[in-house]
Amino acid sequence: MKNIQADIVVVGGGLAGSEAAWQAARRGARVALYEMRPEKMTPAHYTGKLGELVCSNSLRARSLTNAAGVLKEELNQLDSLIMACAKEAEVPAGGALAVDREEFSRLVTEKIVEHPLIDLYKEEVDRVPDFRPAVIASGPLSSEALAAHLRDLTGEEHLYFFDAAAPIITAESIDYNVVFMGSRYDQESKDYINCPMDKERYEKFWEELVGAEKYTPHDFEKEAKFFEGCVPIEELASRGVNTMLFGPLKPVGLTDPSTGEQPYAVVQLRSDNKEATLYNMVGFQTRLKWPEQNRVFRLIPGLENADFMRYGMMHRNTFINAPRLLKPTYELKEMPGIYVAGQLSGVEGYIESTASGLVAGINAFAQLEGAGEVVFPLETATGALSGYITSSNPESFQPMNINFGMFPPLETRLPKKQKREKQAERSLKTLEIFLNNYRGLLA
């Protein structure tokens, strides 16, 4: 990376990097976009095209009663490159937006290459650029050299190489007639929701858990070595019927107020956001297939009607500890002018990566212009997403798809469908006001 003739540098030509480059260029900045493929491939990519979709070809739900649908609508209103290409490459998929993946990446590449203010360089960037402003959007499979340099700059404890995430459910879907609040040895504390099991329920749960169908990892994930504290719950169960009783399901120090006794086993739920609208299943990182998680985990007392906002997963990934390192603009707190976007920033999913790239690209341009920071309101899906990754508990932070649990709660309690409709309406109205206030910069 020598003699850069640009205003802004973007590293990574995936969804986030392409979106960041597009947003900066459409506002008049000259952008140097770097993508190492096809000169250097990742274990998951097959082409050198920009915006290549590695997993599913679905960008998820369209409906505004789904948070993913609200985020897509906001991206449309913000002139997203990725959404425009997705619409052009769309294939039938019922209520979801799905694309012809080859046509989609062809379109993204074509529009980037044809933009007069974007210069595309096919070469590896092995370190965080000294150039400012710069957007790092090299993805969850960043090159080892770049990941190592980022680790050195931020501190090794702030960069994760394996994603071990437990399921997250909505607070409103828990049966509070069955569970009880409390922490071990401190019954006054309300830090955890506890799901008590008797011996019969526990053994039935164990039997279904060890027999459930598991996800088969990609070849490049098979070498993953997990810490003992991150062993999949089904692997722990396979070591013996009582093993979980000495791990995440241990009942010691807990008393069920309905019986006055210690349960045989306890599954604990921990709040995953400040508003306590989302709860994490403690110790339940897993390789079970999603339908199996939906079936087996609903055998837990109190979770019979659990509404899963994120299923558990374990796979190779690289992402930073966003709550410690990032501002809501996706700028590194300790490295002004360096923005981190895409899955590397700690967001999860195609449209979430796109939104992070959009915000990073806009803010890189704003910094170039001396226009200050552009922080999207928490009431918008775009702002809720950046708010979640930058304000979560840094000790347990894990990526998660956009969901209504990330949004500030409404002032009035409503049935689920009406609640989502109201949240969507509030989000889009808030975005409209926000765009009007920033018309010169966001138009």
VENJO-V292255 format. One record per residue. D_FIRST is the distance of its C-alpha to the first C-alpha in Angstrom with 1 decimal. Layout:
BEGIN
d_first
D_FIRST
D_FIRST
END
This chain:
BEGIN
d_first
0.0
3.8
7.0
6.8
10.4
11.5
13.9
12.8
9.9
11.5
10.7
13.5
15.6
19.0
21.7
20.3
16.8
18.3
21.0
18.8
16.8
20.2
21.9
19.5
19.5
23.2
23.8
22.0
18.4
15.6
13.3
9.8
10.8
9.0
11.8
12.0
15.5
17.1
15.0
15.7
18.7
20.3
24.1
25.1
23.2
24.6
22.5
19.0
20.3
19.2
21.8
23.4
26.4
26.8
30.3
32.9
32.8
34.5
33.3
36.6
39.5
40.1
43.0
42.9
45.0
41.9
39.0
36.6
38.4
38.2
34.4
34.0
36.3
34.3
31.1
33.1
34.2
30.6
29.5
27.5
25.6
26.2
29.9
30.3
28.9
31.1
34.1
33.6
33.2
36.0
38.5
41.9
41.8
44.7
43.7
40.1
37.1
35.9
33.7
33.4
30.2
29.2
30.1
28.3
24.9
25.5
26.2
23.2
20.9
23.0
23.1
19.3
18.7
21.6
20.7
20.1
17.8
15.4
12.6
12.0
9.3
10.9
8.7
8.9
7.3
9.5
9.8
10.7
8.2
10.0
9.7
13.2
14.5
12.5
14.3
14.0
16.1
15.3
19.1
21.8
20.4
17.0
15.5
17.3
14.5
13.2
16.9
17.7
15.3
16.7
20.1
19.7
18.8
21.6
24.1
25.0
28.0
26.0
24.1
26.2
25.8
29.1
30.6
34.4
35.9
39.6
41.2
41.6
44.7
46.1
48.6
51.0
51.4
52.8
56.5
57.5
61.1
59.9
57.2
57.5
55.4
54.9
53.0
54.4
57.1
56.7
58.6
58.1
54.4
53.1
49.6
50.0
51.8
53.7
54.8
57.9
59.0
62.3
62.7
63.4
60.4
58.1
59.2
58.9
55.4
54.6
56.1
54.1
50.9
51.0
52.1
49.5
47.0
43.5
40.0
38.7
35.2
32.4
31.9
28.7
30.6
33.6
32.1
31.8
33.9
35.2
36.8
40.6
40.5
38.5
40.8
41.5
44.9
46.4
45.4
47.1
50.2
50.4
51.0
54.4
56.3
56.3
52.8
51.4
54.4
52.8
49.3
48.2
51.8
53.7
56.5
57.3
57.7
58.2
61.4
61.9
64.1
65.8
67.3
67.1
65.7
62.5
61.1
60.8
57.0
54.6
51.4
49.6
47.5
45.2
44.1
40.5
40.3
41.9
44.4
45.5
45.4
43.4
44.4
42.6
44.6
44.2
43.4
43.3
39.9
40.7
40.0
42.9
42.5
42.6
46.1
47.3
45.9
47.7
50.9
51.0
49.7
52.3
55.0
54.2
56.9
55.8
52.9
55.0
53.5
50.0
47.4
44.1
41.1
38.8
39.9
39.1
36.3
34.6
31.4
28.1
25.7
23.1
23.6
23.7
27.0
26.7
30.0
28.9
25.3
25.0
26.6
28.1
25.2
22.9
21.3
21.2
24.3
23.0
19.4
20.0
17.4
16.0
17.7
18.4
19.9
21.6
23.3
21.0
22.6
26.1
27.3
29.0
29.3
27.9
29.2
28.4
24.7
24.9
26.6
24.2
21.3
23.5
24.4
20.9
19.7
22.9
22.5
18.9
20.4
23.5
21.6
19.9
23.4
25.1
27.3
27.6
27.2
28.4
30.3
32.1
35.8
36.8
39.4
36.8
35.3
31.8
32.8
34.9
31.9
29.6
32.8
33.6
30.3
30.2
34.0
35.0
36.3
33.3
35.5
36.0
33.1
32.3
30.7
33.2
33.6
34.7
38.5
41.2
41.6
38.5
40.1
42.5
46.0
48.4
51.3
53.9
54.3
54.4
54.7
51.5
51.1
52.1
49.8
46.7
47.8
48.2
44.8
43.2
45.2
44.2
40.5
40.5
42.7
40.5
37.4
39.4
40.3
36.7
35.4
38.1
37.2
33.6
34.3
32.2
29.1
29.7
31.5
END
